[in-house]
């Protein structure tokens, strides 16, 4: 089996031949003189001939070395050019990004800002996967994801973009018909709408300022894998629902839904930009992270406004 050429040794030889000095070549390459000397010696042994005539005051190429120096220098220059081109390509924001986002958040808050992103970075394209089910970034080959969670997956690199507060809501019609619960325990007697993709099953954990904690399992006529599907039921006065701030603020602002149990709170989450790793993150993902941070760190959905 043929061995790979000693590219490292050839590069060191080319640089010594150019500089006519092991010390200057080592300085240019950013390595030790001993490393350069060993590299050239290894190459000489491999080729079976001396490349330099060495004296205490002078270093000169042998006839064999002269014949090899130009070609070695060309190999070195070509490799340097290829590496520089590769570095430029990897550092320029271009290429495909596979991005995952929650369904409703993706439709209402990510899709509207993407045209501006593409105008800024025309060499980038995005494959936007929207689902409320949590995806395996590494296993499914995603470059990044936007996640709304209390705590992000510890195996991922997470950048916190904005807080996301949850609300328990009901329509004025529902409250007029069934009354407004004053304590979480009273929710057991109400029609509560459920969300299937809650991280710890479909349980509402409420806490008040005194540190008291109540756990409520919502029971009612509808449970869905997307919170937006619960809104028509709530607006018609057919149930109580829990919605994240980015969905709730619109209905709170116009009074179609009202926040209840305001002395109690659900665990507040946040919006995160997550990636499998922070090491060697491509420029395309880096600029997307910065763009999302700039557009979403002071979100328009905050309530109260």
Backbone bond lengths (Angstrom), bond angles and torsions (degrees), N, CA, C in turn:
res aa  C-N    CA-C-N  psi(-1)  N-CA   C-N-CA  omega(-1)  CA-C   N-CA-C  phi
1 X - - - 1.463 - - 1.527 109.85 -
2 X 1.329 115.70 132.72 1.463 119.26 179.88 1.517 110.79 -72.18
3 X 1.326 114.79 140.86 1.458 120.08 175.86 1.522 109.53 -84.46
4 X 1.320 115.01 153.33 1.456 119.11 174.15 1.519 109.67 -66.09
5 X 1.327 118.40 144.84 1.468 120.20 174.97 1.522 110.05 -58.47
6 X 1.317 115.81 151.25 1.468 121.35 178.45 1.532 108.14 -82.47
7 X 1.339 115.87 76.86 1.455 120.27 -177.25 1.527 111.93 -61.76
8 X 1.321 116.76 -37.95 1.464 120.56 179.65 1.526 110.62 -63.63
9 X 1.346 115.02 -45.51 1.456 118.99 178.77 1.513 111.98 -63.81
10 X 1.338 117.27 -39.95 1.460 121.18 178.17 1.528 111.20 -64.56
11 X 1.346 116.82 -38.11 1.469 120.21 178.64 1.525 110.68 -65.64
12 X 1.326 116.61 -42.91 1.461 120.02 178.94 1.520 110.73 -65.09
13 X 1.335 116.56 -42.53 1.468 120.64 177.94 1.527 110.85 -60.54
14 X 1.345 116.27 -44.97 1.465 120.16 -178.97 1.521 111.03 -60.85
15 X 1.317 116.97 -40.35 1.462 120.15 -178.21 1.532 111.35 -72.12
16 X 1.350 118.05 -37.53 1.470 120.60 176.66 1.527 109.95 -65.72
17 X 1.346 116.16 -42.15 1.460 120.28 178.44 1.527 110.98 -61.51
18 X 1.320 116.46 -37.78 1.465 120.67 179.81 1.525 111.49 -70.38
19 X 1.314 116.34 -43.13 1.468 121.13 -175.86 1.525 112.81 -85.54
20 X 1.356 116.57 -18.14 1.463 122.25 -174.35 1.530 111.13 56.02
21 X 1.328 114.42 34.17 1.462 119.36 -178.95 1.522 108.87 -164.37
22 X 1.347 115.57 129.91 1.464 119.67 174.97 1.527 110.31 -66.53
23 X 1.324 117.21 -39.15 1.464 121.29 -177.05 1.519 111.30 -66.29
24 X 1.337 116.93 -45.92 1.458 119.71 -179.88 1.530 111.64 -67.49
25 X 1.347 116.14 -37.24 1.466 120.11 177.15 1.525 110.54 -63.16
26 X 1.342 115.68 -42.43 1.459 120.11 179.52 1.524 110.84 -62.74
27 X 1.325 117.34 -41.30 1.463 121.68 179.53 1.527 110.85 -64.45
28 X 1.334 116.58 -42.57 1.465 121.09 179.75 1.530 111.18 -64.26
29 X 1.317 115.48 -40.23 1.466 120.51 -178.32 1.525 112.54 -80.70
30 X 1.332 117.16 -14.85 1.457 120.68 -179.66 1.504 113.75 75.02
31 X 1.326 116.67 31.38 1.463 121.60 178.57 1.532 108.83 -131.95
32 X 1.310 116.11 176.35 1.463 119.49 -176.53 1.532 111.21 -79.92
33 X 1.338 115.62 157.72 1.465 121.45 176.27 1.521 110.00 -61.91
34 X 1.331 115.47 -38.92 1.464 119.77 -179.48 1.528 111.08 -61.96
35 X 1.326 116.66 -39.18 1.466 120.74 179.59 1.531 110.46 -64.78
36 X 1.334 116.67 -42.60 1.462 120.43 178.15 1.516 110.24 -64.49
37 X 1.324 116.81 -43.63 1.458 121.19 -179.25 1.528 110.84 -61.21
38 X 1.339 115.80 -44.32 1.469 119.27 178.83 1.529 111.11 -64.71
39 X 1.329 117.07 -38.73 1.458 120.46 -179.71 1.512 112.36 -63.71
40 X 1.327 116.14 -43.87 1.460 119.98 179.61 1.526 110.28 -68.06
41 X 1.336 117.44 -41.41 1.473 121.42 178.92 1.528 110.66 -61.69
42 X 1.346 115.38 -40.52 1.464 119.62 178.65 1.531 110.56 -63.34
43 X 1.329 116.29 -41.04 1.459 120.39 179.29 1.525 110.82 -65.78
44 X 1.357 116.86 -41.70 1.470 120.37 178.16 1.519 110.51 -61.09
45 X 1.322 116.52 -42.30 1.457 119.94 179.91 1.530 110.70 -64.88
46 X 1.292 116.32 -40.00 1.463 121.07 -179.82 1.526 111.15 -66.28
47 X 1.362 116.68 -40.39 1.458 120.82 -178.07 1.524 112.74 -84.01
48 X 1.324 115.91 -17.04 1.461 120.23 178.11 1.516 113.39 75.30
49 X 1.322 118.29 28.83 1.466 120.97 179.08 1.524 109.29 -158.68
50 X 1.377 114.87 151.07 1.466 119.80 177.83 1.526 109.53 -75.91
51 X 1.327 114.19 144.37 1.459 120.71 178.16 1.522 111.98 -102.62
52 X 1.344 116.90 -26.17 1.458 121.30 -177.55 1.512 111.00 -130.74
53 X 1.300 114.99 147.07 1.455 121.76 164.77 1.526 106.53 -96.13
54 X 1.321 116.25 122.95 1.443 120.33 -175.83 1.523 110.19 -114.38
55 X 1.333 115.26 131.85 1.459 121.00 168.68 1.520 106.37 -128.61
56 X 1.313 117.33 175.35 1.464 120.34 -178.85 1.523 112.01 -64.95
57 X 1.349 117.56 -23.71 1.465 120.68 -176.14 1.523 114.04 -115.89
58 X 1.312 116.72 -12.98 1.460 118.12 -170.95 1.516 111.48 -141.60
59 X 1.310 113.93 147.73 1.463 121.43 175.94 1.517 107.25 -130.09
60 X 1.323 116.10 123.45 1.467 119.01 -179.59 1.519 109.33 -137.78
61 X 1.299 115.11 156.21 1.455 120.73 179.44 1.520 110.52 -79.05
62 X 1.308 115.78 140.95 1.459 120.03 170.53 1.527 108.28 -74.29
63 X 1.306 116.27 171.71 1.458 119.44 177.61 1.527 110.07 -59.98
64 X 1.335 115.95 -41.34 1.464 120.78 177.88 1.538 110.26 -62.88
65 X 1.353 113.89 -42.82 1.456 119.12 179.11 1.513 113.38 -61.93
66 X 1.351 115.64 -39.82 1.463 120.63 178.22 1.527 111.32 -60.87
67 X 1.319 115.10 -42.13 1.454 119.50 -178.28 1.528 110.93 -67.63
68 X 1.331 116.82 -29.55 1.466 121.09 -176.69 1.527 112.98 -90.05
69 X 1.344 116.62 -26.34 1.466 120.92 -170.39 1.527 112.68 -59.34
70 X 1.323 117.72 -45.06 1.465 119.74 -176.70 1.518 111.64 -63.23
71 X 1.310 116.35 -41.90 1.459 120.06 -178.91 1.525 110.94 -70.61
72 X 1.344 116.55 -37.93 1.462 119.66 177.10 1.522 110.85 -65.16
73 X 1.327 116.05 -39.18 1.456 120.32 178.14 1.521 110.97 -63.95
74 X 1.338 116.36 -37.09 1.462 120.49 179.14 1.532 110.51 -67.56
75 X 1.324 116.40 -40.22 1.474 120.79 176.98 1.527 110.21 -61.98
76 X 1.345 115.63 -42.97 1.464 120.87 179.70 1.529 110.61 -62.35
77 X 1.334 116.38 -45.67 1.465 121.14 -178.90 1.529 111.26 -64.31
78 X 1.357 115.84 -42.15 1.460 119.45 179.06 1.527 110.88 -62.95
79 X 1.340 116.49 -43.44 1.474 120.48 179.94 1.522 110.68 -63.78
80 X 1.335 116.71 -40.22 1.461 121.29 179.40 1.533 110.26 -64.19
81 X 1.320 115.86 -41.96 1.465 120.75 179.94 1.528 111.10 -65.44
82 X 1.337 116.04 -42.21 1.469 120.41 178.87 1.525 110.23 -62.99
83 X 1.324 116.43 -44.57 1.468 120.66 -178.99 1.522 110.99 -64.05
84 X 1.326 117.00 -43.31 1.466 120.31 179.29 1.527 111.37 -62.81
85 X 1.339 115.41 -39.95 1.464 119.40 178.40 1.520 110.93 -65.57
86 X 1.336 115.94 -40.27 1.469 120.07 178.95 1.516 111.41 -65.93
87 X 1.337 116.32 -40.27 1.459 119.97 178.33 1.521 111.48 -64.53
88 X 1.331 115.97 -40.15 1.463 120.08 178.86 1.526 109.84 -64.82
89 X 1.332 116.43 -41.61 1.462 120.86 -179.24 1.516 111.01 -64.65
90 X 1.351 116.38 -42.78 1.462 119.97 -177.59 1.510 112.34 -72.64
91 X 1.333 117.91 -24.05 1.453 120.56 -178.17 1.521 112.79 -91.13
92 X 1.328 118.29 -15.82 1.453 121.19 178.56 1.521 109.58 -81.31
93 X 1.319 117.33 137.08 1.467 119.08 179.25 1.525 111.51 -73.71
94 X 1.304 116.56 95.60 1.451 121.37 -179.77 1.519 109.55 -153.21
95 X 1.322 116.59 160.05 1.453 121.51 177.09 1.522 112.57 107.51
96 X 1.329 115.72 -175.79 1.463 123.38 -176.44 1.522 110.51 -92.35
97 X 1.334 115.73 135.30 1.469 122.02 172.66 1.523 107.97 -114.59
98 X 1.324 116.67 125.24 1.470 120.99 172.71 1.516 107.20 -93.37
99 X 1.337 115.09 112.29 1.463 122.06 -172.80 1.520 109.95 -120.01
100 X 1.337 116.11 132.15 1.463 121.61 176.63 1.528 109.33 -108.01
101 X 1.332 116.07 144.32 1.464 120.87 179.78 1.524 109.04 -151.92
102 X 1.340 117.52 151.86 1.471 119.78 173.68 1.529 110.29 -60.02
103 X 1.333 115.95 148.58 1.457 120.38 -171.70 1.533 113.54 -58.32
104 X 1.317 117.88 -61.10 1.465 120.11 -175.54 1.516 111.52 -65.47
105 X 1.322 117.00 -42.47 1.460 119.96 179.18 1.524 110.40 -62.28
106 X 1.320 116.39 -40.49 1.456 120.46 179.47 1.517 112.32 -62.96
107 X 1.339 116.89 -43.29 1.463 121.01 -178.12 1.526 111.14 -67.97
108 X 1.339 116.70 -45.59 1.461 120.38 -170.82 1.524 114.43 -88.60
109 X 1.335 118.04 -26.52 1.460 118.76 -172.77 1.525 114.61 -122.67
110 X 1.340 118.13 -23.68 1.467 120.43 178.86 1.522 111.07 -93.41
111 X 1.320 117.27 -50.93 1.472 120.02 -179.03 1.532 113.13 -54.58
112 X 1.338 120.57 -40.97 1.474 119.42 -178.83 1.529 114.78 -66.11
113 X 1.338 118.36 -24.00 1.466 118.82 -178.94 1.532 113.15 -96.58
114 X 1.324 117.13 -7.67 1.465 119.60 -178.42 1.531 113.46 -65.57
115 X 1.339 120.23 -36.13 1.475 117.91 178.08 1.528 112.52 -55.97
116 X 1.327 116.82 -40.06 1.468 119.41 178.16 1.521 110.92 -64.73
117 X 1.338 116.46 -39.41 1.470 119.79 178.85 1.524 111.07 -62.07
118 X 1.328 117.01 -43.60 1.466 120.48 -178.68 1.526 111.72 -69.03
119 X 1.323 116.71 -29.78 1.469 119.15 174.93 1.523 110.88 -67.72
120 X 1.326 116.60 -35.77 1.466 120.77 178.53 1.522 111.99 -75.09
121 X 1.338 116.21 -34.56 1.474 121.13 -174.57 1.533 109.44 -130.95
122 X 1.316 116.94 76.44 1.471 120.22 -175.63 1.520 114.17 -67.96
123 X 1.331 118.30 -15.61 1.466 120.68 -179.92 1.529 112.71 -89.01
124 X 1.342 117.08 2.19 1.460 121.40 178.77 1.515 109.67 -105.90
125 X 1.313 115.90 139.86 1.467 121.24 171.17 1.529 108.20 -123.65
126 X 1.324 116.67 154.18 1.469 121.63 -176.40 1.520 109.99 -126.97
127 X 1.307 115.09 131.35 1.464 122.16 170.00 1.527 105.37 -100.38
128 X 1.333 116.81 100.86 1.468 122.21 -173.62 1.523 110.26 -93.56
129 X 1.320 114.76 113.57 1.466 121.65 179.01 1.522 107.69 -102.22
130 X 1.334 117.46 116.20 1.461 120.66 -177.16 1.524 110.68 -113.10
131 X 1.316 115.15 121.26 1.456 121.46 179.37 1.520 108.49 -162.80
132 X 1.329 116.83 145.28 1.463 119.66 176.04 1.527 111.62 -79.22
133 X 1.323 117.18 -14.46 1.464 120.16 175.75 1.523 109.10 -73.92
134 X 1.314 116.73 137.07 1.459 121.12 -179.28 1.529 109.94 -71.88
135 X 1.334 116.46 129.97 1.462 120.50 -179.09 1.526 110.00 -98.24
136 X 1.312 114.78 154.84 1.461 122.03 175.39 1.532 107.10 -88.69
137 X 1.333 116.51 102.67 1.464 120.36 -174.32 1.519 111.71 -57.93
138 X 1.330 116.70 -46.56 1.459 120.83 -176.64 1.523 110.36 -72.59
139 X 1.324 116.22 -50.46 1.462 120.92 -175.54 1.515 113.32 -65.24
140 X 1.349 116.96 -32.35 1.459 120.61 -177.22 1.525 112.73 -101.05
141 X 1.333 116.86 5.33 1.455 120.81 172.38 1.509 116.05 73.83
142 X 1.339 117.79 32.12 1.463 120.10 177.44 1.529 110.12 -87.44
143 X 1.328 115.25 145.36 1.462 120.71 176.79 1.523 111.72 -82.66
144 X 1.333 116.13 -31.93 1.466 120.36 -176.32 1.521 109.13 -162.99
145 X 1.328 115.01 166.51 1.465 120.63 176.25 1.517 109.27 -150.47
146 X 1.314 115.26 151.91 1.460 122.00 168.55 1.519 106.39 -102.45
147 X 1.327 115.70 124.13 1.459 119.47 -177.54 1.519 110.51 -128.57
148 X 1.313 115.06 142.37 1.460 121.61 175.89 1.512 106.32 -112.82
149 X 1.333 115.32 113.74 1.454 119.94 -172.68 1.514 110.38 -153.56
150 X 1.334 115.17 163.72 1.462 120.45 173.37 1.517 108.74 -73.70
151 X 1.326 116.30 -45.48 1.454 122.10 174.11 1.520 107.92 -137.74
152 X 1.338 118.57 134.98 1.462 119.73 179.60 1.524 111.18 -74.45
153 X 1.319 115.25 163.20 1.463 121.41 174.96 1.525 109.08 -58.40
154 X 1.338 117.03 124.02 1.467 120.80 -175.40 1.521 113.11 -66.36
155 X 1.338 117.58 -17.02 1.467 120.20 -179.78 1.531 111.71 -81.88
156 X 1.344 117.26 -5.47 1.451 121.45 -178.87 1.529 110.89 -109.09
157 X 1.312 115.37 158.58 1.462 121.03 173.69 1.528 106.85 -89.51
158 X 1.328 117.17 117.44 1.460 121.18 -172.71 1.525 110.97 -116.43
159 X 1.320 115.70 133.52 1.465 122.54 173.67 1.528 108.01 -112.02
160 X 1.310 117.17 116.75 1.460 121.24 -178.32 1.519 109.23 -76.72
161 X 1.330 116.34 124.08 1.454 121.42 -176.60 1.525 112.31 -100.33
162 X 1.336 116.95 -44.18 1.462 119.45 -175.56 1.523 110.06 -162.54
163 X 1.334 116.96 149.58 1.473 119.39 174.22 1.521 109.93 -72.12
164 X 1.319 116.31 150.82 1.466 121.86 176.32 1.528 107.40 -133.78
165 X 1.321 115.83 109.20 1.460 121.72 -177.90 1.522 110.41 -92.19
166 X 1.332 118.60 137.21 1.466 120.51 176.04 1.535 111.43 -93.25
167 X 1.323 115.91 151.78 1.460 122.01 178.56 1.530 109.70 -129.01
168 X 1.328 115.64 146.89 1.464 121.06 168.91 1.517 106.40 -100.48
169 X 1.345 115.64 125.54 1.466 121.00 -167.65 1.521 112.29 -129.38
170 X 1.314 113.33 151.76 1.467 120.59 172.81 1.521 107.93 -149.92
171 X 1.322 116.10 155.06 1.466 119.89 179.04 1.522 109.86 -80.61
172 X 1.336 117.13 156.67 1.467 119.54 175.07 1.531 112.03 -56.41
173 X 1.340 116.78 -35.97 1.468 119.99 -179.76 1.523 111.00 -64.82
174 X 1.329 116.64 -41.37 1.466 119.68 178.65 1.529 110.24 -63.65
175 X 1.323 116.71 -45.96 1.461 120.69 -177.10 1.522 111.52 -65.46
176 X 1.324 116.22 -34.18 1.457 119.49 177.79 1.525 110.93 -68.45
177 X 1.311 116.46 -36.53 1.465 120.90 -176.80 1.529 112.58 -80.06
178 X 1.343 116.26 -42.06 1.467 119.36 -172.41 1.531 113.55 -110.18
179 X 1.324 117.38 -8.32 1.453 120.16 -176.72 1.517 111.76 85.85
180 X 1.330 115.34 159.42 1.473 120.56 -178.22 1.523 109.96 -98.84
181 X 1.320 118.92 120.45 1.473 120.41 178.36 1.523 110.90 -62.91
182 X 1.318 116.39 137.00 1.462 122.12 179.96 1.523 112.06 -100.35
183 X 1.333 116.77 -17.27 1.471 122.02 -178.65 1.530 107.95 -138.96
184 X 1.342 117.71 144.72 1.469 119.46 -179.11 1.526 114.33 -54.15
185 X 1.352 117.17 -30.55 1.468 118.96 -179.02 1.531 111.28 -63.24
186 X 1.316 116.47 -25.71 1.464 120.11 -179.33 1.532 112.33 -71.59
187 X 1.334 117.18 -15.69 1.464 119.98 179.94 1.532 112.50 -64.36
188 X 1.325 116.58 -20.65 1.470 120.14 179.21 1.523 111.28 -61.97
189 X 1.325 116.84 -24.46 1.463 120.67 -179.37 1.524 112.24 -94.68
190 X 1.324 117.42 5.98 1.460 121.31 -176.09 1.534 111.49 -113.09
191 X 1.327 114.80 165.01 1.464 121.55 175.27 1.530 107.64 -86.03
192 X 1.312 117.12 107.68 1.471 121.95 -178.96 1.526 109.66 -111.52
193 X 1.300 115.75 136.13 1.461 121.76 -176.62 1.523 109.73 -95.89
194 X 1.322 117.42 136.43 1.466 121.47 -170.95 1.518 114.22 -106.77
195 X 1.339 114.65 150.76 1.464 122.61 177.47 1.525 108.37 -115.28
196 X 1.324 116.75 121.46 1.467 121.70 -169.36 1.521 114.50 -73.66
197 X 1.349 118.35 -24.89 1.459 120.11 -173.71 1.527 113.18 -98.35
198 X 1.321 117.38 23.30 1.460 119.58 174.68 1.534 108.41 -62.80
199 X 1.344 118.63 135.37 1.470 121.11 -174.70 1.530 113.77 -55.19
200 X 1.344 117.16 -42.89 1.468 119.85 -178.91 1.519 109.69 -110.67
201 X 1.299 115.84 65.84 1.454 123.71 -177.39 1.531 109.08 58.42
202 X 1.303 115.74 -172.26 1.463 119.71 -177.04 1.526 109.35 -96.16
203 X 1.325 115.22 74.49 1.469 121.30 -179.51 1.515 108.75 -127.78
204 X 1.322 116.92 132.85 1.457 122.12 174.79 1.524 108.39 -93.69
205 X 1.309 116.36 118.08 1.473 121.11 177.27 1.523 108.09 -105.33
206 X 1.311 115.93 111.14 1.455 121.27 -175.87 1.522 110.91 -111.39
207 X 1.327 115.45 141.19 1.461 122.20 -179.00 1.527 108.91 -131.86
208 X 1.351 115.85 140.92 1.463 117.91 175.03 1.524 110.22 -106.23
209 X 1.340 115.86 179.65 1.460 120.01 -175.30 1.519 112.39 -66.34
210 X 1.319 117.44 -22.59 1.471 121.44 178.74 1.527 111.81 -79.96
211 X 1.355 115.79 -4.54 1.460 119.56 179.56 1.514 113.91 89.49
212 X 1.340 117.24 3.26 1.463 119.96 177.01 1.527 109.52 -71.04
213 X 1.307 115.39 147.22 1.457 120.64 -174.92 1.515 109.80 -130.09
214 X 1.309 115.57 136.14 1.457 121.57 177.36 1.525 109.33 -130.95
215 X 1.333 116.03 140.46 1.458 121.72 177.83 1.524 108.93 -113.54
216 X 1.330 115.42 126.85 1.458 120.97 -177.32 1.522 109.00 -124.20
217 X 1.326 116.15 128.58 1.465 120.19 172.70 1.521 107.85 -98.51
218 X 1.342 118.01 108.49 1.466 119.67 -176.21 1.523 111.48 -65.42
219 X 1.317 115.48 131.44 1.465 120.92 176.81 1.519 107.76 -129.04
220 X 1.304 115.60 132.90 1.452 119.83 -178.19 1.508 111.36 -176.50
221 X 1.322 116.96 -168.01 1.464 120.55 -171.77 1.530 114.89 -77.12
222 X 1.360 118.73 -13.59 1.466 118.71 -174.77 1.526 111.00 -143.03
223 X 1.315 114.32 135.36 1.467 122.46 171.26 1.524 105.88 -133.11
224 X 1.344 117.66 131.96 1.466 120.20 -172.31 1.522 111.04 -136.43
225 X 1.337 114.93 160.21 1.465 120.31 178.11 1.519 111.82 -89.73
226 X 1.333 116.80 3.24 1.464 121.54 175.56 1.523 108.19 -140.97
227 X 1.338 116.29 126.28 1.461 120.33 -175.04 1.523 112.97 -62.11
228 X 1.332 117.20 -28.96 1.457 120.14 -178.23 1.525 111.41 -62.65
229 X 1.332 116.58 -27.02 1.462 120.43 179.37 1.527 111.77 -68.80
230 X 1.327 117.31 -17.11 1.464 120.30 -179.90 1.526 112.57 -83.40
231 X 1.342 116.82 -20.26 1.469 120.77 -171.34 1.532 112.59 -63.60
232 X 1.346 120.65 -45.45 1.469 118.72 178.81 1.529 113.01 -57.72
233 X 1.324 116.53 -36.82 1.467 120.16 177.82 1.526 110.41 -64.49
234 X 1.329 115.80 -44.29 1.465 119.68 -179.56 1.521 110.93 -65.56
235 X 1.334 117.51 -41.52 1.468 120.92 -179.29 1.526 111.92 -65.04
236 X 1.327 117.20 -31.01 1.467 120.58 179.12 1.525 112.17 -82.87
237 X 1.323 116.67 2.35 1.454 119.65 178.89 1.507 113.90 76.41
238 X 1.332 116.98 27.40 1.462 120.94 -176.62 1.522 113.88 -104.13
239 X 1.341 116.97 3.20 1.451 117.51 178.40 1.514 113.00 176.83
240 X 1.333 114.10 165.86 1.465 123.13 175.16 1.519 107.67 -99.14
241 X 1.329 117.63 137.63 1.464 119.31 -179.97 1.523 110.44 -132.22
242 X 1.305 114.57 161.59 1.474 121.82 173.60 1.520 106.95 -110.97
243 X 1.345 116.11 126.35 1.455 120.67 -178.68 1.518 110.09 -130.55
244 X 1.330 117.41 145.52 1.469 120.16 173.62 1.520 110.27 -71.08
245 X 1.318 115.53 157.56 1.455 122.50 -174.54 1.521 113.26 -54.62
246 X 1.350 117.50 -38.75 1.457 119.63 -176.04 1.530 112.22 -68.52
247 X 1.341 117.31 -15.91 1.452 121.31 173.90 1.527 111.60 -100.46
248 X 1.315 116.92 -34.47 1.465 121.53 -172.78 1.517 113.69 -75.49
249 X 1.339 117.97 -33.14 1.470 120.72 -169.19 1.528 112.54 -58.80
250 X 1.325 117.61 -36.10 1.465 121.02 -179.94 1.523 111.00 -60.20
251 X 1.333 116.41 -43.07 1.459 121.36 -176.15 1.528 111.93 -80.38
252 X 1.312 116.39 -29.70 1.460 119.59 174.15 1.518 110.47 -68.22
253 X 1.338 116.38 -38.04 1.463 120.42 -177.05 1.517 112.64 -65.15
254 X 1.326 117.21 -38.13 1.471 118.69 -177.67 1.529 112.63 -98.77
255 X 1.337 116.88 2.32 1.460 120.33 173.89 1.504 115.54 81.59
256 X 1.338 118.28 3.46 1.464 119.01 179.64 1.524 112.08 -68.02
257 X 1.338 116.42 -27.52 1.461 121.19 173.07 1.519 108.43 -129.44
258 X 1.328 116.10 149.60 1.460 121.51 179.80 1.518 109.71 -122.64
259 X 1.332 115.79 141.52 1.461 120.76 176.49 1.522 108.75 -75.27
260 X 1.323 116.33 134.30 1.467 121.32 177.75 1.523 109.33 -120.02
261 X 1.318 115.74 167.19 1.468 122.34 -178.44 1.528 110.38 51.76
262 X 1.318 115.86 45.94 1.465 120.50 -174.76 1.524 113.13 -70.95
263 X 1.337 117.83 -12.71 1.468 120.34 174.09 1.525 111.36 -81.86
264 X 1.316 115.58 -5.17 1.460 121.55 178.58 1.532 108.04 -118.85
265 X 1.297 116.68 154.59 1.468 119.75 -179.51 1.517 111.20 -137.58
266 X 1.306 114.38 145.28 1.466 121.87 170.96 1.524 108.60 -85.40
267 X 1.330 118.99 158.58 1.473 120.16 177.52 1.527 110.96 -57.30
268 X 1.328 115.91 126.00 1.461 119.93 179.93 1.521 110.19 -80.68
269 X 1.306 115.01 135.16 1.456 119.88 178.02 1.515 110.80 -105.46
270 X 1.310 114.97 -162.67 1.457 120.34 179.31 1.521 108.54 -154.22
271 X 1.317 114.15 161.14 1.460 121.66 173.76 1.516 108.43 -91.63
272 X 1.330 116.45 127.16 1.462 122.05 -178.37 1.526 109.95 -122.40
273 X 1.328 114.86 144.19 1.466 121.62 167.24 1.524 105.54 -100.95
274 X 1.319 117.06 114.87 1.466 120.68 -173.24 1.520 110.83 -117.66
275 X 1.328 115.01 145.30 1.459 122.33 177.15 1.526 108.63 -135.85
276 X 1.332 117.19 156.90 1.462 119.28 179.63 1.525 113.10 -61.50
277 X 1.338 117.59 -33.35 1.459 120.30 -177.62 1.516 109.62 -157.83
278 X 1.345 115.50 148.95 1.469 119.97 177.17 1.520 111.11 -89.14
279 X 1.333 117.43 -12.29 1.466 120.83 -178.08 1.523 110.55 -78.04
280 X 1.301 115.16 136.02 1.470 121.79 176.27 1.523 111.40 49.82
281 X 1.335 116.20 40.04 1.459 119.89 179.39 1.520 108.42 -69.84
282 X 1.335 118.20 126.11 1.470 120.31 -177.40 1.523 111.46 -59.31
283 X 1.327 115.10 153.30 1.460 120.39 -179.92 1.520 111.23 -59.21
284 X 1.325 118.26 -34.85 1.463 121.04 -178.80 1.529 111.09 -61.86
285 X 1.332 117.06 -38.73 1.467 120.90 179.23 1.527 110.45 -74.78
286 X 1.329 116.01 -36.37 1.462 120.54 179.67 1.529 111.08 -62.96
287 X 1.334 117.08 -44.35 1.467 118.80 -178.63 1.524 110.93 -70.57
288 X 1.332 117.71 -31.01 1.463 120.08 176.23 1.531 110.14 -66.99
289 X 1.331 116.15 -40.75 1.466 120.48 177.33 1.524 110.99 -60.30
290 X 1.330 116.09 -45.78 1.469 120.05 179.84 1.525 111.29 -65.09
291 X 1.324 116.76 -39.45 1.461 120.93 179.75 1.525 110.62 -64.02
292 X 1.332 116.88 -46.73 1.460 120.54 179.57 1.525 111.18 -62.22
293 X 1.327 116.21 -40.03 1.466 119.79 178.60 1.526 110.88 -63.10
294 X 1.324 116.37 -41.96 1.467 120.15 -178.48 1.525 111.85 -67.49
295 X 1.325 117.58 -35.80 1.463 120.47 -176.01 1.524 113.60 -88.78
296 X 1.322 117.70 -24.47 1.466 119.30 -170.55 1.529 114.53 -117.37
297 X 1.334 118.38 -4.37 1.472 119.50 -177.92 1.525 112.02 -72.94
298 X 1.334 118.01 -23.31 1.468 121.46 173.95 1.522 107.45 -122.74
299 X 1.334 116.98 72.43 1.463 120.73 -165.95 1.521 113.68 -72.28
300 X 1.324 116.24 148.46 1.465 120.78 179.70 1.516 113.51 -74.26
301 X 1.323 117.88 -8.32 1.460 119.44 -176.91 1.543 113.25 -88.15
302 X 1.321 118.04 -1.06 1.469 119.90 -176.00 1.536 111.36 -56.99
303 X 1.341 115.39 138.74 1.472 120.95 179.18 1.520 109.18 -135.60
304 X 1.332 119.70 134.39 1.469 124.99 -2.55 1.524 111.88 -70.02
305 X 1.331 115.99 151.05 1.462 121.53 -176.33 1.518 110.71 -80.16
